[in-house]
Amino acid sequence: MDCLTRQLEEKYKVTSPESAIINGNIDPNKDIDFFDYTIRKIDERHDMTIIGYVIYDLPINGEWSDLSATFKILQTDNFLMLELNEIHML
């Protein structure tokens, strides 16, 4: 089996951050950014205010990777909600 065939057959999955190891120069990123009141805007789909974003790096197959999930932080008078925005390579 050649290298390309082996790479195509390899399966990748998000694994637990508690057991993930740092391999190479990957530095896991976990960041929460709250917006200033003057730049907050309404998410019309949910009729909620977008108050910030979360960026969270994901471990793949037991190792930290450069795959990240980003979330919107939405707020109403009664609760906060995280909505998955996208999963992408940073």
Secondary structure as UniProt FT lines:
FT   HELIX           3..9
FT   TURN            17..19
FT   TURN            24..25
FT   STRAND          30..34
FT   HELIX           37..39
FT   STRAND          41..43
FT   TURN            44..47
FT   STRAND          48..60
FT   TURN            61..62
FT   STRAND          63..75
FT   STRAND          80..89
//
